[in-house]
Amino acid sequence: MYVKIKRLIDVSLSFCALAVLWPYILLLAVMIKKDSKGPVFFKQKRVGLHKEHFYILKFRTMRSDTPKDMPTHMLQDPEAFITKSGKFLRRTSLDELPQIINILKGDMSIIGPRPALWNQYDLIEERDKYGANDVPPGLTGWAQINGRDELPIDIKAGLDGEYVKRMGLLMDIRCFLGTINSVLKSDGVVEGKTKDLEIEEEITSNSEETR
């Protein structure tokens, strides 16, 4: 029953958020275009409900002249390719705002396990143990307010499993309020393995979009 209520909440809140935030989204889009050449958005292949793939939307945070098809570990300084606006967007998590569209489409929920990259096979396999691949992925979730990128795979999957067991209105409210606190303090935002995977995917996305 809560799954249906959860979907109604997702649609209602994301529609209201889009109605209120569209001027700011437009402002961020202008900022990105003025800061560097290239598209405003980019897409990443992610793992959704029941391990079906979908394309998540984000604001572009890297330069369009980032070396094409080059793995992150081969770049001398990956952070040097992040734009000025990109650093701000990543630090504040505003690069995730376009995912409101994913929520409206039904690809994602507001609260749930953060969707894994399509090639994070170890995380996907670990989540299978907890049934975390069988609930809608979220914009934010229990793992995000308990360590975010700093968490090892097994701990992150375990927290996702804990969310699945406790999924309900009170748990979602707790995750939502915790996310606001984490964003304000920039808790757990590191350029570690998780971020390297995201940067590498963005490099590939930028390459495809600029060909």
C-alpha positions as CSV (number, residue, x, y, z in Angstrom):
1,M,0.0,0.0,0.0
2,Y,2.8,2.4,0.9
3,V,4.4,2.0,-2.5
4,K,1.3,3.6,-4.1
5,I,1.2,6.4,-1.5
6,K,4.9,6.9,-2.0
7,R,4.4,7.3,-5.8
8,L,1.7,9.9,-5.2
9,I,3.9,11.8,-2.8
10,D,6.8,11.7,-5.4
11,V,4.7,13.1,-8.2
12,S,3.1,15.8,-6.0
13,L,6.3,17.0,-4.4
14,S,8.4,16.9,-7.6
15,F,5.7,18.7,-9.6
16,C,5.6,21.4,-6.9
17,A,9.4,21.6,-6.8
18,L,9.6,22.0,-10.6
19,A,6.9,24.8,-10.5
20,V,8.8,26.6,-7.7
21,L,12.4,26.0,-8.8
22,W,12.2,26.4,-12.6
23,P,13.6,30.0,-12.5
24,Y,16.6,28.7,-10.5
25,I,17.1,25.8,-12.9
26,L,17.1,28.2,-15.8
27,L,19.6,30.4,-13.9
28,L,21.9,27.4,-13.4
29,A,21.6,26.4,-17.0
30,V,22.7,29.9,-18.1
31,M,25.6,29.8,-15.6
32,I,26.7,26.5,-17.1
33,K,26.6,27.7,-20.7
34,K,28.5,30.9,-19.8
35,D,31.1,29.0,-17.9
36,S,32.1,26.6,-20.6
37,K,31.1,25.2,-24.0
38,G,28.9,22.2,-24.2
39,P,25.4,21.0,-23.3
40,V,23.7,22.0,-20.1
41,F,22.7,18.4,-19.3
42,F,24.2,15.0,-19.6
43,K,22.8,11.5,-19.2
44,Q,24.2,8.5,-17.3
45,K,23.1,4.9,-17.6
46,R,21.9,3.8,-14.2
47,V,20.3,0.7,-12.6
48,G,16.6,1.2,-11.8
49,L,13.8,-0.9,-10.3
50,H,14.4,-4.7,-10.8
51,K,17.8,-3.8,-12.4
52,E,16.2,-2.2,-15.5
53,H,18.5,0.4,-17.0
54,F,17.4,4.0,-17.4
55,Y,19.2,7.3,-18.1
56,I,19.5,9.7,-15.2
57,L,19.7,13.4,-15.9
58,K,22.3,15.8,-14.3
59,F,23.7,19.2,-14.9
60,R,27.0,19.0,-16.8
61,T,29.9,19.8,-14.4
62,M,32.9,19.0,-16.6
63,R,34.5,20.8,-19.6
64,S,33.6,19.6,-23.0
65,D,37.3,19.4,-24.0
66,T,37.9,16.6,-21.4
67,P,40.0,13.9,-23.2
68,K,37.7,11.6,-25.0
69,D,37.2,8.0,-23.8
70,M,40.1,8.2,-21.3
71,P,39.6,6.4,-18.0
72,T,39.8,8.7,-15.0
73,H,42.9,7.0,-13.5
74,M,44.8,8.0,-16.7
75,L,44.1,11.7,-16.2
76,Q,46.8,13.6,-14.3
77,D,44.3,15.7,-12.5
78,P,40.6,14.8,-12.9
79,E,39.5,17.7,-10.9
80,A,41.1,20.1,-13.3
81,F,38.4,19.2,-15.8
82,I,35.6,20.1,-13.5
83,T,34.3,23.6,-14.4
84,K,34.0,26.5,-12.0
85,S,30.2,26.1,-12.0
86,G,30.7,22.3,-11.8
87,K,32.6,22.6,-8.5
88,F,29.7,24.7,-7.0
89,L,27.1,22.3,-8.4
90,R,28.8,19.2,-7.0
91,R,29.5,20.8,-3.6
92,T,25.9,21.8,-3.2
93,S,24.5,18.7,-4.9
94,L,22.6,21.1,-7.3
95,D,23.9,19.0,-10.2
96,E,21.2,16.5,-9.2
97,L,18.2,18.9,-9.7
98,P,17.3,17.7,-13.2
99,Q,16.4,14.3,-11.7
100,I,13.1,15.9,-10.8
101,I,12.2,14.9,-14.3
102,N,13.3,11.3,-13.7
103,I,11.0,11.3,-10.6
104,L,8.1,12.6,-12.6
105,K,8.7,10.0,-15.3
106,G,8.7,7.2,-12.7
107,D,12.4,6.2,-13.2
108,M,13.1,7.2,-9.6
109,S,11.6,8.1,-6.2
110,I,12.6,11.0,-4.0
111,I,13.8,8.6,-1.3
112,G,15.4,5.2,-2.0
113,P,18.7,3.5,-2.6
114,R,20.8,5.8,-4.8
115,P,20.8,4.2,-8.4
116,A,24.1,2.4,-9.1
117,L,26.0,3.1,-12.3
118,W,25.4,0.4,-14.8
119,N,28.9,-1.0,-14.4
120,Q,29.0,-1.0,-10.6
121,Y,28.6,-4.8,-10.7
122,D,29.9,-5.3,-7.1
123,L,27.4,-2.9,-5.6
124,I,24.5,-4.3,-7.7
125,E,25.4,-7.8,-6.6
126,E,25.7,-6.8,-3.0
127,R,22.3,-5.1,-3.1
128,D,20.7,-8.3,-4.4
129,K,21.3,-9.8,-0.9
130,Y,19.1,-7.2,0.7
131,G,16.4,-6.8,-2.0
132,A,17.6,-3.2,-2.5
133,N,17.3,-3.6,-6.3
134,D,13.6,-4.4,-6.0
135,V,12.5,-1.0,-4.8
136,P,12.6,2.3,-6.8
137,P,16.0,4.0,-6.6
138,G,16.0,7.5,-5.0
139,L,17.3,11.0,-5.4
140,T,18.6,10.5,-1.8
141,G,18.4,7.7,0.7
142,W,19.5,6.2,4.0
143,A,23.0,5.5,2.9
144,Q,23.4,9.1,1.6
145,I,22.8,10.5,5.1
146,N,25.1,7.9,6.7
147,G,28.3,8.4,4.9
148,R,27.5,8.9,1.2
149,D,30.7,8.4,-1.0
150,E,32.9,7.5,2.0
151,L,31.1,4.2,2.5
152,P,32.5,0.9,1.4
153,I,30.3,-1.2,-0.9
154,D,29.2,-3.7,1.7
155,I,28.3,-1.1,4.2
156,K,26.4,1.0,1.6
157,A,24.4,-2.0,0.4
158,G,23.7,-3.0,4.1
159,L,22.2,0.5,4.7
160,D,20.2,0.2,1.5
161,G,18.9,-3.1,2.8
162,E,18.0,-1.5,6.2
163,Y,16.0,1.2,4.3
164,V,14.1,-1.6,2.4
165,K,13.1,-3.2,5.7
166,R,12.1,0.1,7.3
167,M,10.5,1.7,4.3
168,G,7.6,3.9,5.3
169,L,6.5,7.5,5.6
170,L,8.5,8.1,8.9
171,M,11.6,6.6,7.4
172,D,11.3,8.7,4.2
173,I,10.8,11.9,6.3
174,R,13.9,11.1,8.3
175,C,15.9,10.6,5.1
176,F,14.6,13.8,3.6
177,L,15.4,15.9,6.7
178,G,18.8,14.2,7.0
179,T,19.6,15.0,3.4
180,I,19.0,18.7,4.0
181,N,21.4,18.6,6.9
182,S,24.0,16.7,5.0
183,V,23.8,19.0,2.0
184,L,24.2,22.1,4.2
185,K,27.3,20.5,5.8
186,S,28.6,18.8,2.6
187,D,28.9,15.6,4.6
188,G,30.5,12.6,2.8
189,V,31.2,14.4,-0.4
190,V,34.6,13.1,-1.6
191,E,36.3,12.6,-4.9
192,G,36.9,8.9,-4.1
193,K,36.1,5.7,-6.0
194,T,32.4,6.5,-6.3
195,K,33.1,10.0,-7.6
196,D,35.8,8.7,-10.0
197,L,33.2,6.4,-11.6
198,E,30.8,9.3,-12.0
199,I,33.6,11.5,-13.5
200,E,34.5,8.7,-15.9
201,E,30.9,8.3,-17.0
202,E,30.7,12.1,-17.6
203,I,33.9,12.0,-19.6
204,T,32.2,9.3,-21.9
205,S,29.0,11.3,-22.0
206,N,30.8,14.5,-23.0
207,S,32.7,12.6,-25.6
208,E,29.5,11.3,-27.2
209,E,27.7,14.6,-27.0
210,T,30.5,16.6,-28.7
211,R,31.2,14.2,-31.6
